[in-house]
Amino acid sequence: MKKILNEWKIFLRENSRFEIDKEKLLDKVRDIFFGAYDTWSDEYKSLQDEEFQSLYAELTKRVEADPQLTEKDKATILSNANIGLTLYWSDESRRGYGTPDLVKKIIQKKLNILEATLSSEELEYLKNEGLQNVLKMVSSDRGAMVFPTDLSVGVGMINGQKVLDAFMTTSSTINNHLLPVLGMGGYQVQKSLPKQKKRKKHAPPMSPEEMMAQMKKFGNK
């Protein structure tokens, strides 16, 4: 964890021709682009436009059509999709009820919401170098962190804090969804990022007490 924090500090200190507050900008990227939205927030209101409602209706039909899901399962999937968590819009085999096209549309909408909060200089910085570097670091951070083996989705970090939309920090999501969307939007990005290292596992398996302590370490209570 200390190494990860030091890498972000170096990133913030790097010289740039752009006169911007990098720390505040990173917070915006984490909380908006890689975020999940509180239902009273401006970001949530921006997300809930006519197009989103149409996409959400399509997703709802897919979820309701699965006879193996309990009512609790359906509520969990739909409520998480409704606040912008991309995992549930994807075609991920165990949790996603969307499609590659649907998840790209949600990522595009989150990008639009982020861009609406940026100054022209902040946007230029992200398009030219900033966001590409963030993607490299958040992907690397996610692969290097240690988690209980029972936690199925790891967490990426931006500027020392975990992102809420963890699915967007996986190398497969970055390569298959984020990079195409960003490239179409005029961002300078690589064709692909290296695959993440496998997350370390605890051996032997942790006890419930050890698992709770590990979760608290990363802010989950």
C-alpha positions, 0 to 999 in steps of 0.5 A: 500500500505504501508503494502505491501511495508513493507512486501517486505522489510522484505522479502529482509532482511530475512537471507538466505544461498544464497549470492545473491542480492535479490532486483535485483533478484525480479526485474528479476522475476517481469519483465521477468516471470511476465512481458510483453515484448517490441518488441525490447527486448532480452526477446521478441526475445527469446519468438519468437521462432519456437514453439511460432510462431506455437502456435501463429498461432493456437491462431490466427485461434481461434481469426479470427474464432469468428464472434463477434469480431471486427477488433480492438478486434482481434488486441488487443487480438493478439498484447497482446498475442504476447508480452507474456500476458498470459490472452489471451492464456488462456480459460478465458471466456471473453478475453482468446482465448486459452486453459489450455495447451496453457497457460501452454506452454507460462508460461513455455517459460517465465520461460525458458527465466527467467532461462537463465538470472540467475546465478546458485545460483539465480536459486537454491535460486528460486527453493528451497525457493524464488519463492514459497515465491514470489507466496505467497506474490504476490497473497496476495498483489493482493487480498488486493489491492483496485481498481475501480470496472470497472477495470476487472483485478487486479494487483499484486505487486512484490518489490513495483512495479506492474507486467504487466502480472496481470493474472499470479497473480490470485490464479486460474492461480497460482494453475491451471497453475503456480504450475504445470509448476514450479513443473515439473521444479523442484521448491519447491512449495505447492500443492495449494495456498489459494484463494485470498480475494475478492478485496474491492469495492467502494460504492457507485460507483465512478465518472469518476473523482474519477476513474481517480484519483484512476488509477493515484494512481497506475501509470495508466495515 
